[in-house]
């Protein structure tokens, strides 16, 4: 498998930021079928090189062409992306295959996450 295209931006946030890096990964993903009436979702996993379990993931899926939706996305293990696909219909559907954009927010190691927004 070819390495995904990615773009990294060093942390240029305020001094209150806990982010070390922001990256966008363009990855071709081919989901499997999601059974009927699975509105609560089905988790499917995909290999994505470089992901870490502490990463915060925002996912932009490929167009599905059907009623399936993405419920959540997270790094389940090093290099493994878990995506929850939902299907509220009465028949099985397969989410769209294609290029998914994975935006990764990587917290700086050893710095505690903020519990509230600091007053600037």
N, C-alpha and C positions, 0 to 999 in steps of 0.2 A: 504494500500500500504506500502510495506516495505521501510525503509529508504534507499536511494541510498548509494552506496559505495563512499567514498570520501577520498581524501588525501590532507592535507593542508601543506603549507610550509610557515613559518614565513618570514617576509621581511629581506632578507640578501643582498639587493641591495646596490648600492652606496648611499651616503648620499643625493644624488639628486633625489632619487626615491620617487614617490608619492604613491607607492603601500604599502598596509597594509598586503595583503594576496594573495596567488595564490593557487587555489584548482582545482583538477580534479574530476568531478562527473561522475560516470558511471550510466546511467539511461536508462531503457528500455522504448522506445517510439514507439507508433503505429500510424503513420500518416494516415490521410484520403486521399481520392482520390483528384487528381489535374486535373481539366478540361483540355480539348484540347486547344492547342495554348496559354497557359498561360506562355509565356516566361517572362513576367513582374512579375510573382509570385503571390502566394496565401499564406497569413499568416495563420498559425495554431498555437494554444496555447496548452501548456502542463504544468501540475503542477510539479514543481521541488522545493522541500523544501529548504529554506535557501537563495534563490536568492534575491538580492536587486536591485532596479532600477538603482543604480549607478554602478553596476557591468559591466565590459567589458567582453563579451562572445566570445570565439572561439569554434566553433562546429566541431566535427568530426562525421559525420553521419554513420549509419550502411550501409552496401552495399545495393544498390537499385536494381541492376539487370535490370534496365531500364534507360531511358534517363532523368529521373528527377534529378535535382540538388538542392543544398541549396544556396540561394542567400544571406541571412543574418540571424543572430540570435541575440536576445537581450532580456533583462528582461523587460517585459511590465508593470508588477506590482509585488509587493512582492510575491515571490514564483511562478511566472508565466513566463515560457519561451515561447517567440514567435519565430517561425522559418518560414522563407519565402521559400517555395518550388516552383521550376520552372519546367514547362513542355513545351518544344518547339515543341512537336509532334502534329499530327493531331487527336490523340485519347486520351481519359482520361487515366491517369496512377496513380498508388499509390506508393509513395516512400517506400523504404524498412523499414520494422519494425525490431526492434532489439535494441542492445545496442548502444547508442550514447554517445560519450565522450564529456563532457561539461567542457571546461577549463575556469575558472573564475578568472579574475584579479580584485581584489577589491582595489580601491583607499583608502588611509588613510583619515578618516574624518577630515574636517577642513583644509586640505592642498590643495592649488590650483593646478590644473593639469599644467604640463609644457606646454609652448607654443613653445618650441624649445628644441633641444638637447643641454644640457650644455657642455661646453668645459672642459674636464677633464685634 
